[in-house]
Amino acid sequence: MRILVLSGPNLHRLGKRQPEVYGHRTLEQIHERIRGDAVALGAAVECRQSNHEGELVEWIGAAQEQGFAGIVFNPGAYTHTSYALYDALLAANIPCVEVHLSNPEAREPFRRRSRTAPACVGKVAGFGEDSYLLGLRGLLQRLAGSR
């Protein structure tokens, strides 16, 4: 089973950007850990990051045709603003789990509303890099139950 793992704007700066909020590990280190967990769970992942909303929309839109069974997605700041990503997730025809390193609901008021979560089957937030891994596990369990 193939899973697409997407990360949105500024996540390429992990390890340097606000380590008190996002931790000290880089996105590539997190991706390596996700790949290892996926193999242990009998899945394969492809990890991508973009600062560009349109590119994320295109990746989501092509995911099913490219053989992905689901998506684990950290939309970053687009979480709070992007109806385009919301629409893309609805149209993708595969399940998505939204993930966040920090807990948006415990941060600034503008971060407390997700525009994308209503298009997802679940959401994991506040567990640092483990949010990606918990999201992957939850998505795989959901997919296994839908067979």
N, CA, C and O atoms as a MOPAC input file, in Angstrom:
PM7 MOZYME 1SCF
protein

 N      0.83900 1    -1.17600 1     0.00000 1
 C      0.00000 1     0.00000 1     0.00000 1
 C      0.88600 1     1.24300 1     0.00000 1
 O      1.83100 1     1.34400 1     0.78300 1
 N      0.57300 1     2.18000 1    -0.88000 1
 C      1.35800 1     3.41800 1    -0.99700 1
 C      0.60700 1     4.59100 1    -0.39000 1
 O     -0.58600 1     4.77900 1    -0.62800 1
 N      1.33700 1     5.37900 1     0.40400 1
 C      0.77400 1     6.55000 1     1.06500 1
 C      1.59700 1     7.77400 1     0.66900 1
 O      2.82700 1     7.73000 1     0.65400 1
 N      0.91300 1     8.85100 1     0.35300 1
 C      1.55700 1    10.11700 1     0.04200 1
 C      1.60700 1    10.95900 1     1.31500 1
 O      0.57900 1    11.19500 1     1.94900 1
 N      2.79700 1    11.40500 1     1.68200 1
 C      2.98600 1    12.26600 1     2.85400 1
 C      3.36300 1    13.65100 1     2.34500 1
 O      4.40600 1    13.82900 1     1.71600 1
 N      2.50900 1    14.62500 1     2.62300 1
 C      2.72400 1    15.98400 1     2.14100 1
 C      2.93500 1    16.94500 1     3.30300 1
 O      2.30500 1    16.82400 1     4.35300 1
 N      3.82900 1    17.89500 1     3.09400 1
 C      4.07100 1    18.96400 1     4.06000 1
 C      4.03900 1    20.29200 1     3.32300 1
 O      4.58300 1    20.42900 1     2.22700 1
 N      3.39600 1    21.25700 1     3.94200 1
 C      3.20200 1    22.55600 1     3.32700 1
 C      4.28300 1    23.56800 1     3.63700 1
 O      5.41600 1    23.20600 1     3.95200 1
 N      3.92500 1    24.84800 1     3.54500 1
 C      4.90000 1    25.93300 1     3.58200 1
 C      5.69600 1    26.00800 1     4.87900 1
 O      5.18600 1    25.78200 1     5.97600 1
 N      6.95000 1    26.33000 1     4.69900 1
 C      7.92600 1    26.57500 1     5.76600 1
 C      8.37400 1    25.32600 1     6.51500 1
 O      9.24500 1    25.41600 1     7.38000 1
 N      7.81000 1    24.17900 1     6.21200 1
 C      8.22500 1    22.96700 1     6.92300 1
 C      9.61800 1    22.51400 1     6.49400 1
 O     10.25800 1    21.73500 1     7.20100 1
 N     10.08700 1    22.98700 1     5.35900 1
 C     11.47600 1    22.71100 1     4.96500 1
 C     12.46200 1    23.39200 1     5.91500 1
 O     13.65600 1    23.09700 1     5.87400 1
 N     11.98500 1    24.29200 1     6.76300 1
 C     12.83000 1    25.01900 1     7.71100 1
 C     12.88200 1    24.35800 1     9.08600 1
 O     13.48800 1    24.89400 1    10.01400 1
 N     12.25100 1    23.19800 1     9.21400 1
 C     12.28200 1    22.50800 1    10.50800 1
 C     13.72000 1    22.27700 1    10.93800 1
 O     14.60200 1    22.05700 1    10.10800 1
 N     13.94500 1    22.32800 1    12.23300 1
 C     15.28000 1    22.20300 1    12.78900 1
 C     15.93200 1    23.55700 1    12.99500 1
 O     16.82600 1    23.70300 1    13.82900 1
 N     15.48400 1    24.55100 1    12.23400 1
 C     15.99600 1    25.91400 1    12.34300 1
 C     14.90200 1    26.87600 1    12.78700 1
 O     15.16700 1    27.85200 1    13.48900 1
 N     13.69400 1    26.59900 1    12.38000 1
 C     12.55400 1    27.48900 1    12.61200 1
 C     11.89600 1    27.18800 1    13.95000 1
 O     11.39300 1    26.08200 1    14.15300 1
 N     11.89100 1    28.12500 1    14.84200 1
 C     11.21600 1    28.02500 1    16.13500 1
 C     11.31800 1    26.62500 1    16.75500 1
 O     10.30100 1    25.95200 1    16.92400 1
 N     12.51600 1    26.18800 1    17.08900 1
 C     12.66500 1    24.84400 1    17.64600 1
 C     11.89400 1    24.63300 1    18.95000 1
 O     11.56700 1    23.49700 1    19.29400 1
 N     11.60300 1    25.70000 1    19.66800 1
 C     10.80700 1    25.57400 1    20.89300 1
 C      9.36300 1    25.16000 1    20.58500 1
 O      8.67200 1    24.62200 1    21.45000 1
 N      8.91500 1    25.41000 1    19.36600 1
 C      7.57000 1    25.01600 1    18.93400 1
 C      7.61600 1    23.73900 1    18.11200 1
 O      6.81300 1    22.83000 1    18.32400 1
 N      8.56300 1    23.66600 1    17.16600 1
 C      8.57200 1    22.59500 1    16.16800 1
 C      9.64900 1    21.53600 1    16.36800 1
 O      9.68200 1    20.55200 1    15.62900 1
 N     10.52200 1    21.71200 1    17.34000 1
 C     11.55900 1    20.72800 1    17.60100 1
 C     12.83900 1    21.01000 1    16.83700 1
 O     12.94200 1    21.99400 1    16.10500 1
 N     13.81000 1    20.13100 1    17.02100 1
 C     15.14700 1    20.32800 1    16.46600 1
 C     15.43400 1    19.44400 1    15.25600 1
 O     16.47900 1    19.59600 1    14.62400 1
 N     14.54600 1    18.54100 1    14.92700 1
 C     14.79300 1    17.63100 1    13.79700 1
 C     14.37400 1    18.29000 1    12.49800 1
 O     13.43500 1    19.08500 1    12.45500 1
 N     15.09000 1    17.94300 1    11.44300 1
 C     14.77200 1    18.46600 1    10.12100 1
 C     13.62600 1    17.66400 1     9.50700 1
 O     13.30900 1    16.56200 1     9.95500 1
 N     13.01900 1    18.23400 1     8.48500 1
 C     11.95100 1    17.51700 1     7.79000 1
 C     12.49600 1    16.23800 1     7.16300 1
 O     11.81200 1    15.21500 1     7.17100 1
 N     13.70400 1    16.27500 1     6.62500 1
 C     14.28800 1    15.06200 1     6.03100 1
 C     14.48500 1    13.97700 1     7.08900 1
 O     14.27300 1    12.79900 1     6.80200 1
 N     14.87900 1    14.34500 1     8.28600 1
 C     15.00400 1    13.36000 1     9.37200 1
 C     13.63800 1    12.77000 1     9.72600 1
 O     13.51800 1    11.57200 1     9.98500 1
 N     12.63000 1    13.60800 1     9.73500 1
 C     11.26900 1    13.12100 1    10.00000 1
 C     10.82200 1    12.19400 1     8.87700 1
 O     10.22200 1    11.15100 1     9.13300 1
 N     11.11200 1    12.57000 1     7.63700 1
 C     10.75300 1    11.71700 1     6.49400 1
 C     11.43000 1    10.35600 1     6.59700 1
 O     10.80100 1     9.33300 1     6.32700 1
 N     12.68900 1    10.33000 1     6.97800 1
 C     13.39200 1     9.04700 1     7.13900 1
 C     12.69600 1     8.17300 1     8.17400 1
 O     12.53300 1     6.96900 1     7.97400 1
 N     12.29300 1     8.77500 1     9.26100 1
 C     11.60000 1     8.02200 1    10.30600 1
 C     10.24500 1     7.50700 1     9.81000 1
 O      9.86500 1     6.37400 1    10.10500 1
 N      9.52800 1     8.32800 1     9.06700 1
 C      8.23700 1     7.90700 1     8.50200 1
 C      8.45000 1     6.72800 1     7.55000 1
 O      7.69400 1     5.75700 1     7.58500 1
 N      9.47000 1     6.81100 1     6.70700 1
 C      9.74800 1     5.71100 1     5.76400 1
 C     10.02100 1     4.40900 1     6.51100 1
 O      9.52300 1     3.35200 1     6.12500 1
 N     10.81000 1     4.48700 1     7.57500 1
 C     11.11300 1     3.29600 1     8.36800 1
 C      9.87800 1     2.71000 1     9.01300 1
 O      9.68500 1     1.49400 1     8.99200 1
 N      9.03800 1     3.55500 1     9.58500 1
 C      7.79800 1     3.07600 1    10.19600 1
 C      6.87200 1     2.46400 1     9.14700 1
 O      6.23700 1     1.43900 1     9.39500 1
 N      6.79900 1     3.09000 1     7.98200 1
 C      5.92500 1     2.57800 1     6.92700 1
 C      6.34000 1     1.16900 1     6.52700 1
 O      5.49300 1     0.28700 1     6.39000 1
 N      7.62900 1     0.95600 1     6.33900 1
 C      8.11800 1    -0.37700 1     5.97000 1
 C      7.72600 1    -1.38500 1     7.05000 1
 O      7.26100 1    -2.48100 1     6.73500 1
 N      7.90800 1    -1.02300 1     8.31400 1
 C      7.56200 1    -1.91700 1     9.41800 1
 C      6.06700 1    -2.22300 1     9.43900 1
 O      5.65400 1    -3.27600 1     9.92400 1
 N      5.26000 1    -1.30700 1     8.91500 1
 C      3.80400 1    -1.48800 1     8.88200 1
 C      3.32800 1    -2.09900 1     7.56200 1
 O      2.12600 1    -2.26100 1     7.34900 1
 N      4.26000 1    -2.43400 1     6.68500 1
 C      3.89800 1    -3.05700 1     5.41400 1
 C      3.42800 1    -2.08300 1     4.35700 1
 O      2.68500 1    -2.45700 1     3.45000 1
 N      3.85400 1    -0.84100 1     4.46500 1
 C      3.44200 1     0.17600 1     3.49400 1
 C      4.67600 1     0.86500 1     2.93000 1
 O      5.79200 1     0.69400 1     3.42200 1
 N      4.44800 1     1.63400 1     1.90400 1
 C      5.48500 1     2.47800 1     1.32500 1
 C      4.97000 1     3.90900 1     1.32800 1
 O      3.78200 1     4.14300 1     1.10600 1
 N      5.84900 1     4.85900 1     1.57700 1
 C      5.45100 1     6.26100 1     1.55900 1
 C      6.32600 1     7.03400 1     0.58700 1
 O      7.48500 1     6.69200 1     0.35300 1
 N      5.75100 1     8.06300 1     0.04000 1
 C      6.50400 1     9.04900 1    -0.72400 1
 C      6.27100 1    10.37700 1    -0.02900 1
 O      5.13100 1    10.81500 1     0.12300 1
 N      7.35700 1    11.01900 1     0.39300 1
 C      7.28600 1    12.26600 1     1.14500 1
 C      7.64400 1    13.44400 1     0.24900 1
 O      8.65000 1    13.41500 1    -0.46000 1
 N      6.81500 1    14.47400 1     0.28900 1
 C      7.04000 1    15.67300 1    -0.50600 1
 C      6.73500 1    16.91400 1     0.33800 1
 O      5.93000 1    16.86500 1     1.26800 1
 N      7.38900 1    18.01800 1     0.00000 1
 C      7.13500 1    19.30000 1     0.66000 1
 C      7.09900 1    20.38200 1    -0.38800 1
 O      7.87900 1    20.36300 1    -1.34000 1
 N      6.18000 1    21.34100 1    -0.21400 1
 C      6.13800 1    22.49000 1    -1.10300 1
 C      5.66200 1    23.71500 1    -0.33400 1
 O      4.83600 1    23.62400 1     0.57400 1
 N      6.20400 1    24.85200 1    -0.72000 1
 C      5.74300 1    26.12900 1    -0.20400 1
 C      4.62600 1    26.70900 1    -1.06900 1
 O      4.10800 1    27.78600 1    -0.77600 1
 N      4.25600 1    25.99900 1    -2.13100 1
 C      3.33600 1    26.52800 1    -3.12500 1
 C      1.99600 1    25.78100 1    -3.08700 1
 O      1.93600 1    24.57000 1    -3.29900 1
 N      0.95400 1    26.51600 1    -2.81700 1
 C     -0.37900 1    25.93900 1    -2.69100 1
 C     -0.79500 1    25.18100 1    -3.94500 1
 O     -1.33900 1    24.08100 1    -3.85400 1
 N     -0.54500 1    25.76100 1    -5.10900 1
 C     -0.94200 1    25.11200 1    -6.35900 1
 C     -0.26000 1    23.77400 1    -6.56900 1
 O     -0.87300 1    22.83600 1    -7.07900 1
 N      0.99000 1    23.67800 1    -6.18400 1
 C      1.70100 1    22.41000 1    -6.31900 1
 C      1.08900 1    21.35700 1    -5.39000 1
 O      0.92600 1    20.20200 1    -5.78400 1
 N      0.75700 1    21.74700 1    -4.17800 1
 C      0.10400 1    20.82100 1    -3.25100 1
 C     -1.24500 1    20.36700 1    -3.80500 1
 O     -1.58900 1    19.18900 1    -3.71500 1
 N     -2.00900 1    21.29600 1    -4.37500 1
 C     -3.30100 1    20.96600 1    -4.99800 1
 C     -3.09700 1    19.94800 1    -6.11700 1
 O     -3.85100 1    18.98000 1    -6.22100 1
 N     -2.08800 1    20.15900 1    -6.94700 1
 C     -1.82900 1    19.23200 1    -8.05200 1
 C     -1.43200 1    17.84700 1    -7.53700 1
 O     -1.90800 1    16.83700 1    -8.05700 1
 N     -0.56900 1    17.78900 1    -6.52900 1
 C     -0.16100 1    16.49800 1    -5.97000 1
 C     -1.35600 1    15.74700 1    -5.38500 1
 O     -1.49200 1    14.53900 1    -5.58200 1
 N     -2.21100 1    16.45700 1    -4.67300 1
 C     -3.40000 1    15.82700 1    -4.09200 1
 C     -4.31100 1    15.32200 1    -5.20200 1
 O     -4.81700 1    14.20100 1    -5.13600 1
 N     -4.51600 1    16.14200 1    -6.21100 1
 C     -5.39800 1    15.77100 1    -7.31300 1
 C     -4.92000 1    14.57200 1    -8.10700 1
 O     -5.73700 1    13.83500 1    -8.65900 1
 N     -3.61800 1    14.36300 1    -8.17600 1
 C     -3.05800 1    13.25500 1    -8.95200 1
 C     -2.78200 1    12.01100 1    -8.10300 1
 O     -2.39900 1    10.97300 1    -8.64200 1
 N     -2.96800 1    12.10100 1    -6.80900 1
 C     -2.54900 1    11.02700 1    -5.89800 1
 C     -3.18600 1     9.67900 1    -6.23100 1
 O     -2.48100 1     8.67400 1    -6.33100 1
 N     -4.48000 1     9.64300 1    -6.40000 1
 C     -5.14000 1     8.36700 1    -6.66900 1
 C     -4.65900 1     7.76000 1    -7.98900 1
 O     -4.39400 1     6.56000 1    -8.06400 1
 N     -4.54600 1     8.58600 1    -9.02100 1
 C     -4.09100 1     8.08700 1   -10.32100 1
 C     -2.64300 1     7.60500 1   -10.26200 1
 O     -2.23900 1     6.76500 1   -11.06500 1
 N     -1.86600 1     8.12500 1    -9.32500 1
 C     -0.48200 1     7.70200 1    -9.16000 1
 C     -0.34800 1     6.49400 1    -8.23700 1
 O      0.76500 1     6.08700 1    -7.90300 1
 N     -1.47100 1     5.92400 1    -7.82800 1
 C     -1.45600 1     4.69000 1    -7.06000 1
 C     -1.39100 1     4.84300 1    -5.55600 1
 O     -1.12900 1     3.86700 1    -4.85300 1
 N     -1.62100 1     6.04100 1    -5.04100 1
 C     -1.62800 1     6.23100 1    -3.59300 1
 C     -2.99800 1     5.86700 1    -3.03300 1
 O     -4.02900 1     6.20700 1    -3.61200 1
 N     -2.99200 1     5.17100 1    -1.89800 1
 C     -4.23300 1     4.76100 1    -1.25200 1
 C     -4.74800 1     5.81600 1    -0.28400 1
 O     -5.93100 1     5.82200 1     0.05500 1
 N     -3.86700 1     6.70900 1     0.16600 1
 C     -4.25900 1     7.74500 1     1.10200 1
 C     -3.16300 1     8.78200 1     1.24800 1
 O     -2.07200 1     8.65100 1     0.69200 1
 N     -3.48500 1     9.82300 1     2.01800 1
 C     -2.57600 1    10.95800 1     2.19900 1
 C     -2.46100 1    11.29100 1     3.67300 1
 O     -3.46200 1    11.32900 1     4.38900 1
 N     -1.23400 1    11.53400 1     4.12800 1
 C     -0.96600 1    12.14700 1     5.43000 1
 C     -0.48000 1    13.55200 1     5.10100 1
 O      0.48000 1    13.71700 1     4.34900 1
 N     -1.14100 1    14.57100 1     5.66200 1
 C     -0.91800 1    15.93800 1     5.19100 1
 C     -0.78000 1    16.93000 1     6.33200 1
 O     -1.66700 1    17.06200 1     7.17600 1
 N      0.34600 1    17.62400 1     6.34000 1
 C      0.54200 1    18.77400 1     7.21800 1
 C      0.48100 1    20.01300 1     6.32600 1
 O      1.47700 1    20.36100 1     5.69100 1
 N     -0.66500 1    20.68100 1     6.26700 1
 C     -0.79500 1    21.83000 1     5.38400 1
 C     -0.06900 1    23.08700 1     5.86100 1
 O     -0.05900 1    24.09300 1     5.15100 1
 N      0.54000 1    23.05000 1     7.05100 1
 C      1.20300 1    24.23600 1     7.57000 1
 C      0.20700 1    25.38000 1     7.68500 1
 O     -0.94900 1    25.16600 1     8.05200 1
 N      0.64500 1    26.57900 1     7.37800 1
 C     -0.21400 1    27.76000 1     7.50800 1
 C     -1.40800 1    27.73000 1     6.55300 1
 O     -2.39500 1    28.42700 1     6.78700 1
 N     -1.33500 1    26.93100 1     5.47600 1
 C     -2.49500 1    26.81200 1     4.59100 1
 C     -3.68700 1    26.16400 1     5.29600 1
 O     -4.82100 1    26.27700 1     4.83200 1
 N     -3.43400 1    25.49700 1     6.40000 1
 C     -4.50800 1    24.89800 1     7.19700 1
 C     -5.61800 1    25.90600 1     7.45000 1
 O     -6.80000 1    25.56900 1     7.38400 1
 N     -5.23900 1    27.12400 1     7.73400 1
 C     -6.16600 1    28.13800 1     8.22300 1
 C     -6.75400 1    29.00800 1     7.12900 1
 O     -7.61300 1    29.84800 1     7.39500 1
 N     -6.29200 1    28.81100 1     5.89300 1
 C     -6.68800 1    29.74400 1     4.83600 1
 C     -7.15100 1    29.10200 1     3.53300 1
 O     -7.80500 1    29.76900 1     2.73100 1
 N     -6.83800 1    27.83800 1     3.29600 1
 C     -6.94400 1    27.32500 1     1.93400 1
 C     -8.21100 1    26.52200 1     1.64200 1
 O     -8.34600 1    25.35800 1     2.01900 1
 N     -9.11700 1    27.18700 1     0.96600 1
 C    -10.28200 1    26.47100 1     0.44900 1
 C     -9.88600 1    25.64200 1    -0.77800 1
 O    -10.54100 1    24.64800 1    -1.09500 1
 N     -8.82700 1    26.04700 1    -1.45800 1
 C     -8.35400 1    25.27500 1    -2.61100 1
 C     -7.87900 1    23.89400 1    -2.16800 1
 O     -8.17900 1    22.89800 1    -2.82600 1
 N     -7.14400 1    23.82600 1    -1.06600 1
 C     -6.70400 1    22.52000 1    -0.55200 1
 C     -7.89000 1    21.71600 1    -0.04000 1
 O     -7.94900 1    20.50400 1    -0.24900 1
 N     -8.81700 1    22.35700 1     0.61300 1
 C    -10.05000 1    21.68700 1     1.06200 1
 C    -10.74900 1    21.03500 1    -0.13100 1
 O    -11.08300 1    19.85100 1    -0.09100 1
 N    -10.96700 1    21.81400 1    -1.19000 1
 C    -11.62900 1    21.27600 1    -2.38200 1
 C    -10.82800 1    20.13800 1    -3.01200 1
 O    -11.40600 1    19.14200 1    -3.44600 1
 N     -9.51300 1    20.27700 1    -3.06500 1
 C     -8.66600 1    19.22200 1    -3.63500 1
 C     -8.78800 1    17.93900 1    -2.83200 1
 O     -8.87500 1    16.85300 1    -3.40500 1
 N     -8.79500 1    18.05300 1    -1.51100 1
 C     -8.92900 1    16.86100 1    -0.66300 1
 C    -10.28300 1    16.18900 1    -0.87000 1
 O    -10.36100 1    14.96200 1    -0.93100 1
 N    -11.34100 1    16.97600 1    -0.97800 1
 C    -12.66200 1    16.39800 1    -1.23700 1
 C    -12.70100 1    15.67400 1    -2.57600 1
 O    -13.32500 1    14.62000 1    -2.69900 1
 N    -12.03700 1    16.23700 1    -3.57300 1
 C    -12.06400 1    15.66100 1    -4.91700 1
 C    -11.08700 1    14.51000 1    -5.10000 1
 O    -11.16900 1    13.78500 1    -6.09100 1
 N    -10.16800 1    14.33100 1    -4.16700 1
 C     -9.09900 1    13.33400 1    -4.32400 1
 C     -9.62300 1    11.90600 1    -4.35300 1
 O     -9.01300 1    11.03600 1    -4.97400 1
 N    -10.73100 1    11.66000 1    -3.70000 1
 C    -11.35800 1    10.33900 1    -3.67400 1
 C    -10.52000 1     9.29100 1    -2.94100 1
 O    -10.68800 1     8.09300 1    -3.16900 1
 N     -9.62400 1     9.73300 1    -2.07100 1
 C     -8.87500 1     8.85400 1    -1.17300 1
 C     -8.82400 1     9.53700 1     0.19700 1
 O     -8.89300 1    10.76400 1     0.27100 1
 N     -8.70800 1     8.77500 1     1.26500 1
 C     -8.72600 1     9.38400 1     2.59800 1
 C     -7.43700 1    10.13200 1     2.91600 1
 O     -6.35200 1     9.80400 1     2.43700 1
 N     -7.61500 1    11.15500 1     3.74800 1
 C     -6.48700 1    11.97700 1     4.18900 1
 C     -6.57100 1    12.17200 1     5.69600 1
 O     -7.65800 1    12.33100 1     6.25200 1
 N     -5.41900 1    12.15900 1     6.34900 1
 C     -5.31600 1    12.52000 1     7.75600 1
 C     -4.48900 1    13.79400 1     7.84200 1
 O     -3.37200 1    13.85400 1     7.32800 1
 N     -5.04200 1    14.81500 1     8.49500 1
 C     -4.31400 1    16.06000 1     8.71500 1
 C     -3.43900 1    15.90700 1     9.94700 1
 O     -3.88200 1    15.37300 1    10.96400 1
 N     -2.20500 1    16.37100 1     9.86100 1
 C     -1.28400 1    16.28600 1    10.99700 1
 C     -0.61300 1    17.63900 1    11.23800 1
 O     -0.41900 1    18.43500 1    10.31900 1
 N     -0.26900 1    17.86700 1    12.49700 1
 C      0.45500 1    19.07800 1    12.89300 1
 C      1.43800 1    18.73400 1    13.99200 1
 O      1.12400 1    17.96000 1    14.89600 1
 N      2.62900 1    19.30800 1    13.91600 1
 C      3.64000 1    19.10100 1    14.94100 1
 C      3.19300 1    19.70200 1    16.27000 1
 O      3.29700 1    19.05900 1    17.31500 1
 N      2.70100 1    20.92400 1    16.22700 1
 C      2.20500 1    21.58900 1    17.43500 1
 C      0.69400 1    21.40700 1    17.50700 1
 O      0.08700 1    20.82100 1    16.61000 1
 N      0.10200 1    21.90600 1    18.56400 1
 C     -1.35400 1    21.85200 1    18.71200 1
 C     -1.90900 1    23.22300 1    18.33000 1
 O     -1.83600 1    24.15400 1    19.13200 1
 N     -2.46400 1    23.36900 1    17.12200 1
 C     -2.94600 1    24.68400 1    16.68700 1
 C     -3.98900 1    25.28600 1    17.63200 1
 O     -4.04700 1    26.50500 1    17.79300 1
 N     -4.79400 1    24.45700 1    18.24300 1
 C     -5.83500 1    24.96100 1    19.13100 1
 C     -5.26300 1    25.58900 1    20.40300 1
 O     -5.96300 1    26.33300 1    21.08900 1
 N     -4.00500 1    25.30100 1    20.72200 1
 C     -3.36300 1    25.86200 1    21.90800 1
 C     -2.48200 1    27.06900 1    21.56700 1
 O     -1.74900 1    27.57000 1    22.41900 1
 N     -2.56100 1    27.52000 1    20.34100 1
 C     -1.70700 1    28.62100 1    19.89000 1
 C     -2.53800 1    29.87100 1    19.60500 1
 O     -3.59400 1    30.06500 1    20.20700 1
 N     -2.07600 1    30.70200 1    18.70900 1
 C     -2.76100 1    31.95400 1    18.40900 1
 C     -4.18800 1    31.67700 1    17.92100 1
 O     -4.44900 1    30.64700 1    17.29900 1
 N     -5.10600 1    32.60500 1    18.21100 1
 C     -6.51200 1    32.39100 1    17.82100 1
 C     -6.71200 1    32.08600 1    16.33600 1
 O     -7.57200 1    31.27500 1    15.99200 1
 N     -5.93300 1    32.72100 1    15.44100 1
 C     -6.14800 1    32.47900 1    14.00800 1
 C     -5.80600 1    31.05100 1    13.59800 1
 O     -6.24900 1    30.58500 1    12.54800 1
 N     -5.01500 1    30.34500 1    14.42700 1
 C     -4.64000 1    28.96800 1    14.09900 1
 C     -5.67300 1    27.93800 1    14.55600 1
 O     -5.52800 1    26.75100 1    14.26300 1
 N     -6.67500 1    28.35900 1    15.24200 1
 C     -7.60800 1    27.41600 1    15.87700 1
 C     -8.67800 1    26.87500 1    14.94900 1
 O     -9.43800 1    25.98900 1    15.34100 1
 N     -8.75500 1    27.38100 1    13.73800 1
 C     -9.74200 1    26.86500 1    12.79300 1
 C     -9.02500 1    26.29600 1    11.57500 1
 O     -8.26100 1    26.98800 1    10.90200 1
 N     -9.28600 1    25.04000 1    11.31300 1
 C     -8.72000 1    24.39200 1    10.13700 1
 C     -9.73900 1    24.41700 1     9.01100 1
 O    -10.88300 1    23.99600 1     9.18000 1
 N     -9.31000 1    24.91200 1     7.86800 1
 C    -10.15200 1    24.88100 1     6.65900 1
 C    -10.06400 1    23.51000 1     5.99100 1
 O    -10.96900 1    23.11900 1     5.25300 1
 N     -8.98000 1    22.78200 1     6.24600 1
 C     -8.75300 1    21.51400 1     5.55100 1
 C     -9.25700 1    20.29800 1     6.32600 1
 O     -9.63600 1    19.30100 1     5.71100 1
 N     -9.27100 1    20.35500 1     7.64800 1
 C     -9.65900 1    19.18400 1     8.45500 1
 C    -11.03900 1    18.63000 1     8.11300 1
 O    -11.21000 1    17.41100 1     8.13800 1
 N    -12.04100 1    19.46800 1     7.79200 1
 C    -13.34300 1    18.89500 1     7.44900 1
 C    -13.33000 1    17.97800 1     6.21900 1
 O    -14.26700 1    17.20600 1     6.01600 1
 N    -12.29000 1    18.05800 1     5.40900 1
 C    -12.16500 1    17.18900 1     4.23500 1
 C    -11.34100 1    15.93700 1     4.54000 1
 O    -11.07500 1    15.13100 1     3.64800 1
 N    -10.93900 1    15.77700 1     5.79900 1
 C    -10.07400 1    14.66400 1     6.20000 1
 C    -10.84300 1    13.66500 1     7.06100 1
 O    -11.86000 1    14.00300 1     7.66700 1
 N    -10.34700 1    12.43800 1     7.10500 1
 C    -10.97600 1    11.40800 1     7.94000 1
 C    -10.52700 1    11.49600 1     9.38700 1
 O    -11.15900 1    10.91500 1    10.26900 1
 N     -9.43500 1    12.22200 1     9.64200 1
 C     -8.93900 1    12.37000 1    11.00200 1
 C     -7.89600 1    13.45200 1    11.08300 1
 O     -7.44400 1    13.99300 1    10.07400 1
 N     -7.51900 1    13.75800 1    12.33300 1
 C     -6.53500 1    14.80700 1    12.58100 1
 C     -5.71000 1    14.42200 1    13.79600 1
 O     -6.24800 1    13.95900 1    14.80200 1
 N     -4.38700 1    14.61700 1    13.69700 1
 C     -3.46400 1    14.36700 1    14.79900 1
 C     -2.62600 1    15.62400 1    14.97100 1
 O     -2.05200 1    16.12400 1    14.00300 1
 N     -2.55000 1    16.13900 1    16.19300 1
 C     -1.81300 1    17.37400 1    16.42900 1
 C     -1.20000 1    17.38200 1    17.81800 1
 O     -1.74100 1    16.81200 1    18.76600 1
 N     -0.04700 1    18.05200 1    17.91100 1
 C      0.55000 1    18.31100 1    19.20300 1
 C      1.56800 1    17.30300 1    19.68400 1
 O      2.05000 1    17.41800 1    20.81100 1
 N      1.91100 1    16.32900 1    18.87900 1
 C      2.84200 1    15.28700 1    19.28900 1
 C      4.19500 1    15.39100 1    18.57800 1
 O      4.92500 1    14.40600 1    18.46900 1
 N      4.51700 1    16.58900 1    18.09800 1
 C      5.77700 1    16.76000 1    17.39200 1
 C      5.82100 1    15.86500 1    16.16600 1
 O      4.80200 1    15.64100 1    15.51100 1
 N      7.01000 1    15.35400 1    15.86000 1
 C      7.14200 1    14.50300 1    14.67600 1
 C      6.31400 1    13.23000 1    14.77800 1
 O      5.97300 1    12.62600 1    13.76100 1
 N      5.99000 1    12.82400 1    15.99200 1
 C      5.14100 1    11.63900 1    16.16200 1
 C      3.74800 1    11.85200 1    15.57600 1
 O      3.05400 1    10.87700 1    15.29000 1
 N      3.32200 1    13.10000 1    15.39000 1
 C      2.01900 1    13.35200 1    14.76900 1
 C      1.95300 1    12.71600 1    13.38200 1
 O      0.93000 1    12.14100 1    13.01100 1
 N      3.04600 1    12.81800 1    12.61400 1
 C      3.07800 1    12.17800 1    11.29000 1
 C      2.94100 1    10.66100 1    11.42200 1
 O      2.20800 1    10.02800 1    10.66100 1
 N      3.64400 1    10.09200 1    12.38300 1
 C      3.64000 1     8.63600 1    12.54600 1
 C      2.28900 1     8.14000 1    13.04300 1
 O      1.79300 1     7.11300 1    12.58000 1
 N      1.69700 1     8.86200 1    13.97800 1
 C      0.36000 1     8.49900 1    14.46400 1
 C     -0.67500 1     8.64000 1    13.35000 1
 O     -1.58000 1     7.81500 1    13.22700 1
 N     -0.53300 1     9.68600 1    12.54500 1
 C     -1.43300 1     9.85800 1    11.40100 1
 C     -1.29500 1     8.73700 1    10.39500 1
 O     -2.29400 1     8.24800 1     9.86700 1
 N     -0.06200 1     8.32200 1    10.12400 1
 C      0.18500 1     7.20900 1     9.20400 1
 C     -0.44300 1     5.93400 1     9.74100 1
 O     -1.12900 1     5.22400 1     9.00600 1
 N     -0.21700 1     5.63800 1    11.00700 1
 C     -0.79700 1     4.41800 1    11.60300 1
 C     -2.32700 1     4.43200 1    11.53500 1
 O     -2.95200 1     3.43600 1    11.17000 1
 N     -2.91700 1     5.56900 1    11.88900 1
 C     -4.36900 1     5.67000 1    11.83900 1
 C     -4.92300 1     5.50200 1    10.44200 1
 O     -5.94200 1     4.84100 1    10.24200 1
 N     -4.25000 1     6.10400 1     9.47500 1
 C     -4.69000 1     6.00300 1     8.08600 1
 C     -4.59000 1     4.55900 1     7.60600 1
 O     -5.51600 1     4.05200 1     6.97200 1
 N     -3.48400 1     3.89700 1     7.90100 1
 C     -3.32500 1     2.49000 1     7.48300 1
 C     -4.37300 1     1.59600 1     8.12900 1
 O     -4.89600 1     0.69000 1     7.48100 1
 N     -4.68400 1     1.83700 1     9.38700 1
 C     -5.72900 1     1.04400 1    10.04500 1
 C     -7.07700 1     1.27700 1     9.39200 1
 O     -7.84700 1     0.33900 1     9.18500 1
 N     -7.35400 1     2.51200 1     9.07300 1
 C     -8.63200 1     2.82100 1     8.40200 1
 C     -8.70300 1     2.15300 1     7.04200 1
 O     -9.73000 1     1.57800 1     6.68000 1
 N     -7.60700 1     2.22800 1     6.28000 1
 C     -7.58700 1     1.59700 1     4.96900 1
 C     -7.72300 1     0.08400 1     5.07000 1
 O     -8.39900 1    -0.52800 1     4.24300 1
 N     -7.10300 1    -0.52300 1     6.05400 1
 C     -7.19500 1    -1.97600 1     6.24800 1
 C     -8.63500 1    -2.37800 1     6.57400 1
 O     -9.09100 1    -3.44900 1     6.17200 1
 N     -9.33700 1    -1.53100 1     7.29400 1
 C    -10.73100 1    -1.81300 1     7.65100 1
 C    -11.69100 1    -1.62900 1     6.51700 1
 O    -12.81000 1    -2.14000 1     6.56000 1
 N    -11.26800 1    -0.89000 1     5.47300 1
 C    -12.18500 1    -0.61800 1     4.35700 1
 C    -12.05200 1    -1.62100 1     3.23000 1
 O    -12.71900 1    -1.49200 1     2.20400 1
 N    -11.20600 1    -2.61000 1     3.40500 1
 C    -11.02800 1    -3.61900 1     2.33300 1
 C    -12.15300 1    -4.61600 1     2.30800 1
 O    -12.15600 1    -5.52200 1     1.47500 1

